[in-house]
Amino acid sequence: MKTTLSSQENHSFLRKKAGYFFLDDLCLVSAKGSDLFSYLQTQTTNDVNELKPGQGQNNAIVDRKARVISTFSIHRTGEESAFMLVEAIQKENLLNHLNTFLFREDVTLTSSNHFLLALQGPRSSEIIETFTQNRKSIPEKPNDIIEFTFEGQSALAIAKSLTGEEGCVLVFQTESEDTITRKLLEFEQQNLLIHIDHHAREVFRIESGIPSYGKDINDKNILPETGLEHSSVSYNKGCYIGQEVIARIKTYGAPNFALMGLIIEGESLPLVLSFLIHFRKISP
């Protein structure tokens, strides 16, 4: 019989072993075409021309004032193909922008209908290897991508930490969902991994410093206010929309404010934080 653990027990189990959760809030965009990378180079903040097949990077699209349009990661699968992993809430922003500036370029962008699963934790690599029955299904470096076969169908593994621990985002065909769910339950019964509930997953996200669109950032924020410029911006690439503002901030100063974490020691919150949390709960 399956035992329901508390969010705190979820948290502890993943930090020591491994855990999984379904990624209904993330989606894939498939990108193909002979002009794909030269086009993305003019639109995004990071240097996509540096990517080789099998490699990936964090990236972003901003407007001329450097305000966030979309944040995502891109994963190159071939000479003319890639996948972009993006929050579902940001997908339309991403597609609308990229399609708006397409003229004669050979680029095709389509929503990819897949089943996404996150496996995270210090023992996630061995779990993934056993789960997929494929030693070649584990990418080596962050944002690297590997294509492999699962149950006779094409699947993907993207090295991505969503918890602060090592782990992967696994991408399967939607028709494999029932088979995958059954296998996950078998692993749970063997005490090898645990299903992470929504509350624990949110704690992991915040502890890892991963901002969520609509909660932590929105289209009013310039990219340097989000902290994402440290991993999503190349200061050596050619021109792209919003480059002047981002470069000027780096050269001459800092944004007026920035998203950052706060660690509090002890078992009780400082009075001012307790007030702010209470005020936020009762505010309209």
N, C-alpha and C positions, 0 to 999 in steps of 0.2 A: 504494500500500500504506500502510495506517495505521501510524504510528509511535507506540509507547507511550512517553509521557514520564514522568519521575519526578514525585513529589508536589511537589518543590521547583520543577520546571519548570511544573507545573500552576499553582502559586501565582503565579509570576512572570507567566505568560501572562495570567491573569485580571486581575491588577493593571494590566497594560498595555493589554489589549484586552477580551476577554469570554470567559466560560465558562458552562457549563450543568451542571446535575445534576438528577436525578429526585428528587421529594420523597415517597418512600414512607413517611417518618416523620411527615408532616403530612397532615391531612385537613380537609375542609370540613363544616360543619354548616349546613344551610339553616334559616332561622328566618322564620316568617311569622305574620301575624295582626294584627287591629286593636288589640290591647292589647300588642303586642310591645315597643315602646320604653318604655312606661310600666312594664311589668313588669320589663324589664332594668334600668331605672333604680333599682329597689328592691333588686336583687340584685348588681349589679356595682360595682366601685370607681371607675369613670370615668363621666363625664357623657354618656350616650348621647343625651340630648335635644339636645345641641349639634350632632349630626351631621345633615347634609343628604344627600339622595341623591347618591351618588358619592363620599362621604367615609368615612373610617375612622379607627380609633384603636386603640391598645393598651389592654387591659383585663384584669381579673382578678376572680375570685370567691374570697372568703376566709370562714372560719368566724368565730364570735363572738370568738375570741381572735386574729383576724387571721392565722391560719395558712392557708397556701396550699391551696386546693382545686383551682383551675385558672387558668392564665394563657393568654391568647389575644389575637387581634385581631378586631375586628368591623368589617364593611364594609357600609354601608347602600346598598341598590340601589333602594329605592322607599319610598313612604310607609308601607308595612306589611311590608317585607321586608328581609332582610339575610343575609349569610353570615358565619360565624365560622371563622377559620383557627386550628387548634389542633393541637398535637402529638398524634399518634395515641395515645400512651401516656396522654394526659390526656383523651381524648374522653369516656370513660365517666364520669369525675369530673364533667365539665362537664354532660353530659346528665342524669346522675342527680340532681345538685343542682337544676338548673333544672326538671326534671319533678317533683321532690318538692314544690316550693313552688307548683306550678300548681294552682289550684282551679277557678275559673270563668272565668279569663282566656282570651281568644281568642288563643292562642299555639300554634303547631305547630312542633316541632323534629324534624328528620330528618337522618340521615346522608346526605351527598351523595356519590354514587359518581362521582368524576371522576379525571382523569389530571392530576397536578400537576407542573409543570416550572419550575425556577428559571433565569433568564437574568440574569447579573450581570457587572458590569465597566464601565469608563468608556465603552466603545463599545456597551454593551448596547442603548441606545435605537435606534440605527440598525440593529442586528441584528434587534431585535424588529419594527421597521417593515418591514424586508425580509422577514423570516420570515413574518409574518402578512399581508403585502401590504395593510396597513391603517394609514394615518397616524393614525387615531383610536384605536389600540390601546395608547397609552402614557399612563398617568395622570401628572398633574403633581406632586402632593405625596405624601409618605409616607402609606401606607395608603389612598390614594384607589383607587377601583375603577371599571373601565370594562367594559361589555359590548360585544362585537363579534362578528362572524361569521367563522368559519374553516372553509373547505371546506364551506360551506353549513350549518354547525351553530353553535349558540350557544357562545361562549367568554368567558372573563373574564381581565382583567389587573389585578393588584393591585400597586401600587408598594410594594416592600418590599425593603430591603437585608438580605441574609443573610450578607454578606461584608465589610461596611464600605465597599463600593463601591455606586454606584447600580445599580438593577436591579428586576426584576419577578418575581412569581410568576404564571405563566400557567396557566390552568385550562381543560382541554379535555374533551370527551366521551371516554369510554374507548375507543370504537370508532375514534377518530382516532389512537391510540397508534402504530400501525405507520407511518402516513403521516408523523407528526411525527418518529419515529425516523429514517426515511429522509432527511428534510429536514435534520435535525441533522447526519447523517453527510456530506451534501453540503457544508454550511457548514464542517465540519471539514476536508474535503479542500481547500477553498479557503483554509484557514488564517485563517478569520475568527473562529473561536471554538474552544474545546476542552472536552472532557468532563472535569469535575473529579472526581478519585477521592475515595474516602471519607476518606482520611487528610488530604488537602489541604482538604477541606470542613470537617473538624473543626478544623483550624488556623484557617481563616477564622472559624468560629463563635466560637472562644475569643478571637481577636484583636478581634472585633467586640463582645465582652462580652455575648453572647446566652446566657443560662443554659439548660441542658437539664434537664428534669424527670427525676429519678432519678439524675442525675450530679452536678449542681451544687445542686439544690434538691429538696425533697420536702415532704410534708404536715406535717413537724415545724417547718418554717421559717415565721416570720411574714413577711409581704410586705416590710416595710422592710429585712429582712436580705438580700433578693435583689437590690436595686438597681432593681427594676422599678417601684417606686412613683414614680420620677421621671417616667415616661411613662405609667403606668397608673392613676394616682389623681387624682381631682378633689377638692380641699379646699373647694370652694364648693357642691357639690351637696347634696341632701337626704340623708336617712338611708338607710343600707344595712347589711347584716350586717357587723360588724367595724369599722365606721366609728370608734367611740369609741377603740378601741385605736390605730388608725393615726393619728388626729388627736392623741391624747395624746403619742405618740412624737414627732411633728413639733413639737408645742408645747413639750414639757418636756425633750426630750433626743434620744437616738439609740439604736438597738438595740445590744445587747451586742457583736454582731459583724455584719459585712456582707460579701457577695461582691464582690470587686473584682479588677482585673487587676494584674499585676506585670510591669514591663519591666526586663530585665536587660541591661546593656551588656557587651560582650565576648563571647568565643567559648566560655567555659567556665562551668559553673554553680557558684555558691557551694557550699561543702562541705555546709552544712546542707540545701540543697535537693537535692543529690545523694543524701544520706542518706534524706530523706523519700520521694523517688521510688523508691529502692531498697526501702525498708521497705514502701511501698504495694504494690509488685509481689510481694513474698514473703508479705505478710500474708494470712491465710485470709479 
